[in-house]
Amino acid sequence: MTGFSFSLSATDGKARTGAITTLRGTIRTPAFMPVGTAATVKAMLPESVAATGADILLGNTYHLMLRPGAERVDRLGGLHEFMNWSKPILTDSGGFQVMSLAGLRKLTEEGVAFKSHIDGSRHMLTPERSMEIQRLLGSDIVMCFDECPALPAEEKAVAESMRLSMRWAQRSRDAFGDRPGHALFGIQQGGVTRDLRAESAEALQEIGFDGYAVGGLAVGEGQEIMFDVLDFAPDMLPVDKPRYLMGVGKPDDIVGAVKRGIDMMDCVLPSRSGRTGQVFTRRGVVNIKNARHADDPRPLDEGCSCPACRGYSRAYLHHVFRAQEMISGMLLTWHNLQYYQDLMAGMREAIAAGTFCDWENQFHADRALGDIEPV
């Protein structure tokens, strides 16, 4: 399609690096998408998010349809102008949030009727309405509407849910229509069952999408089971289209997913953790609220270029977190997002150089060291 393309520049094992080209810019893959749920990455200015190296953000259909409303965002120039982000945006379909957040929801073939978690107002989300909302928001990459059952679940229930999602995928494709410059991604479902995943992948490819997501993981099944599924699920999807693992994850989840052929990921973890004092470093996770940091003049991470590490000590970051100062969430979120983007850049370089295995071994070895010794 015009204005959207994907090209691979190198592979190393199953790990891939390349680029997604959109009208609003190029997305270097593997890519991590910070989550801007309500048209903002919490505690960050858009230009600060861009400064970490992020090429694309994720916006949330469910939250934006409820507040401020998709029609209002459209009247105000679309999501990019509304939130002052000029690079690409991917919007999810709203399906996962309806299942996890909304009250009194009723699932039918038509879609999902639900009550807003904000004010109790009643809404109906269907494949057609999801496509309409995402068109009004003006996102560059649109996700088809699907149902995501929580795991573990009975195989019969997973199969029925997957087949419903495939019928909704066709309706999403039909409703999306012809929108040059905008891409529509299908979502593979099927839980942890290889046959169901294969059936889903086949159905999606028959419909035809610009990219393909692996859905229904990181919903409570644990890393080992998730990796077991990722050992075969991405291979069922087209080699020449982007593969997106939804809602993942921790740094070692991300490295493991890229190792298994995933190109795109998103997660609230770096920003949410920043607000709660959990910091990701090359030597593992640091809890800034611990008393051991109170007199520590050193930076969080010597090798990091973010403002938190360049300008502030652990002692200061500990103090502002304990004092509940706003700058704490701002600095720690920036650091975590920088860490995630540095992680992606490191993998892209290693895949291009054919040294991904060595890079991965070093990544795990550094994390195993644990935090630097207390002063």
Rosetta blueprint (number, residue, H / E / L):
1 M L
2 T L
3 G L
4 F L
5 S E
6 F E
7 S E
8 L E
9 S E
10 A E
11 T E
12 D E
13 G L
14 K L
15 A E
16 R E
17 T E
18 G E
19 A E
20 I E
21 T E
22 T E
23 L L
24 R L
25 G E
26 T E
27 I E
28 R E
29 T E
30 P L
31 A E
32 F E
33 M E
34 P E
35 V E
36 G E
37 T L
38 A L
39 A L
40 T L
41 V L
42 K L
43 A L
44 M L
45 L L
46 P H
47 E H
48 S H
49 V H
50 A H
51 A H
52 T L
53 G L
54 A L
55 D L
56 I L
57 L E
58 L E
59 G E
60 N L
61 T H
62 Y H
63 H H
64 L H
65 M H
66 L H
67 R L
68 P L
69 G L
70 A H
71 E H
72 R H
73 V H
74 D H
75 R H
76 L L
77 G L
78 G L
79 L H
80 H H
81 E H
82 F H
83 M H
84 N L
85 W L
86 S L
87 K L
88 P L
89 I E
90 L E
91 T E
92 D L
93 S L
94 G L
95 G H
96 F H
97 Q H
98 V H
99 M H
100 S H
101 L L
102 A L
103 G E
104 L E
105 R E
106 K E
107 L E
108 T L
109 E L
110 E L
111 G L
112 V E
113 A E
114 F E
115 K E
116 S L
117 H L
118 I L
119 D L
120 G L
121 S L
122 R E
123 H E
124 M E
125 L E
126 T L
127 P H
128 E H
129 R H
130 S H
131 M H
132 E H
133 I H
134 Q H
135 R H
136 L H
137 L H
138 G L
139 S L
140 D L
141 I E
142 V E
143 M E
144 C L
145 F L
146 D L
147 E L
148 C L
149 P L
150 A L
151 L L
152 P L
153 A L
154 E L
155 E H
156 K H
157 A H
158 V H
159 A H
160 E H
161 S H
162 M H
163 R H
164 L H
165 S H
166 M H
167 R H
168 W H
169 A H
170 Q H
171 R H
172 S H
173 R H
174 D H
175 A H
176 F H
177 G L
178 D L
179 R L
180 P L
181 G L
182 H L
183 A E
184 L E
185 F E
186 G E
187 I E
188 Q E
189 Q L
190 G L
191 G L
192 V L
193 T L
194 R H
195 D H
196 L H
197 R H
198 A H
199 E H
200 S H
201 A H
202 E H
203 A H
204 L H
205 Q H
206 E H
207 I H
208 G L
209 F L
210 D L
211 G E
212 Y E
213 A E
214 V E
215 G L
216 G L
217 L L
218 A L
219 V L
220 G L
221 E L
222 G L
223 Q H
224 E H
225 I H
226 M H
227 F H
228 D H
229 V H
230 L H
231 D L
232 F L
233 A L
234 P H
235 D H
236 M H
237 L L
238 P L
239 V L
240 D L
241 K L
242 P L
243 R E
244 Y E
245 L E
246 M L
247 G L
248 V L
249 G L
250 K L
251 P H
252 D H
253 D H
254 I H
255 V H
256 G H
257 A H
258 V H
259 K H
260 R L
261 G L
262 I L
263 D L
264 M E
265 M E
266 D E
267 C E
268 V L
269 L H
270 P H
271 S H
272 R H
273 S H
274 G H
275 R H
276 T L
277 G L
278 Q E
279 V E
280 F E
281 T E
282 R L
283 R L
284 G E
285 V E
286 V E
287 N E
288 I L
289 K L
290 N L
291 A H
292 R H
293 H H
294 A L
295 D L
296 D L
297 P L
298 R L
299 P L
300 L L
301 D L
302 E L
303 G L
304 C L
305 S L
306 C L
307 P H
308 A H
309 C H
310 R H
311 G H
312 Y L
313 S L
314 R H
315 A H
316 Y H
317 L H
318 H H
319 H H
320 V H
321 F H
322 R H
323 A L
324 Q L
325 E L
326 M H
327 I H
328 S H
329 G H
330 M H
331 L H
332 L H
333 T H
334 W H
335 H H
336 N H
337 L H
338 Q H
339 Y H
340 Y H
341 Q H
342 D H
343 L H
344 M H
345 A H
346 G H
347 M H
348 R H
349 E H
350 A H
351 I H
352 A H
353 A H
354 G L
355 T L
356 F H
357 C H
358 D H
359 W H
360 E H
361 N H
362 Q H
363 F H
364 H H
365 A H
366 D H
367 R H
368 A H
369 L L
370 G L
371 D L
372 I L
373 E L
374 P L
375 V L
